[in-house]
């Protein structure tokens, strides 16, 4: 298990419904906040402007790898759009230094699993939904959105640690706890 890593997540301004075509082009969405927790448990948040996100990217360079949940297909593209880069630029910059737990789970199971189901299985139930975060942000409830984002990062970090230590990520489905066997290093 790597001893020097950072986990991150980001929230957006736009409200999206399931199946919304804008999911296919997150580089066109507005990043409001990004949150990180590193291997030592240090929490940091970065507002969605090029200066602060640039600071976050500089921070990423200090770590052996960066982990996220659905980050390759969504969060990384948010950063591309904010920074004015072509789609996939952050993925290329991170290269092998990036672990997307959703991608590992999907490869292992053949389907996606929600972060909420992982949190439930880990005893870390989510207190909100990413679908609520945009309206909360627009209503000026920034602290609540940041707390929500940190909760997602904490669940992602716990999922990474489970995979690194035990070789699987647990998830809840139909009243049972199942395992997605993944190799993260």
Protein Blocks (a to p, Z undefined) as FASTA:
>chain_A
ZZbdcddddddfbdcdehiaklmmmmlpccfbdcdddfkopacddddbfklmmmmmmmmm
mpmbdcdehklmmmmmmmmmmnopaehklmmmnmmmbccfklmmmmmnopacdfklmmmm
nopacfbdfklmmmmmmnopmmlmmmmmmmmmmmmmmmmmmmmmnopacddeehiacddd
ddfZZ
